[in-house]
Amino acid sequence: MSKVLNAFLTENLKELREQGLYNEINPLEGPNGAEITIGGKQLINLSSNNYLGLATDESLKELAKDAIDKYGVGAGAVRTINGTLDLHVLLEEKLAQFKGTEAAISFQSGFNCNMAAISAVMNKKDAILSDELNHASIIDGCRLSGAKVIRVNHQDMDDLRAKAKEATESGLYEKVMYITDGVFSMDGNIANLPDVVKIAKEFDLITYVDDAHGSGVTGKGKGTVKHFGLEKEIDFQMGTLSKAIGVVGGYVAGTQELIDWLKVRSRPFLFSTAVTPGDVAATIGALQIIMDSTELHDKLWENGDYLKAGLQKLGFDIGASETPITPCIIGEEKLSQQFSKRLMEEGVYAKAIVFPTVAKGKGRVRNMPTASHTKEMLDEALSVYEKVGKELGIIS
Ligand code: PMP
């Protein structure tokens, strides 16, 4: 190995481990459901994004198997050569219907969707106003575009207005975009989209909402833009198919012209192989389930409210959560890791989230209840939280 690489890796890994910032990975020995098995041990799972339990839905597994039988396991090419199956077209029609837009484009993941879509429209002559707590894929997409990135204080509409005024009146930029998560994944709070739209109208901002954690969860399942009734106002409704939808992939829903442009300018659409037939078929089925009934959505919120109330009663700091995503904010990284480790020993899997995923000193254990949890599981989890929380002096 190169000496310089060896020194770089040894030094940096040591530092991360010493600071409690090195995340160990625990492989699951079965499905990522309400309960999981790790190292032969069954645990109550409060760490998945499988909000509606669709990742393990029996009818979706059947759809995936049937599609594999009909089309094979791979799409065989990138979308623009001959990797577009009729299933991909059907998926994009469903996504447009789901989001209330003229059209949609799908990608292999939410991460590459953000990289692709932002950089397909924005360039070095432009500016992007970006909420400071936006997801890493937004940050990387903004960087890739070459546009000037202007960080906006988290959910601070006065700051957004001031920076939008300055950027648009400076005459320095051709286009100015505002980009935000719909639901912030580390705190579970919802973006103030009505005010965003007002400011965007005043300054002709392009609006981009990444609703990875909102789709299937807010707006009776249809997402945060729908929650506020702003389908005609937000330019880019971006989302992932890997969380509440339960499978894998990302998408943008918007006007026909926007989607036409993304289909010729998004590099992963042009240069990376299309999503597999089994995944696409399962995704179409999942969207249909969400559009047909709010049963799973209602159960998710019932469980979320129950867990949240229980954690608050025990004295945990749950921050600004407005959705089923409920953090227990602890602060110190090592204590957050220790808390998570002890929870696991006691039968609950809730992962510690530390820097760089959240700011330094804002370590937490994040709880993600789903529609598949039973009240008994949540009660058991709460009693473990009480025991471990008291033992580590996090609650009294
Ligand atoms: N955006 C947000 C807000 C996310 O939380 C995530 C997933 N962590 C992504 C995008 C990326 O989605 P995917 O996992 O489908 O790549």
Residues whose N, C-alpha, C, O or C-beta is under 5 A from the ligand:
A	BS01	PMP	S109 G110 F111 H135 S137 D181 S185 D210 A212 T240 S242 G249
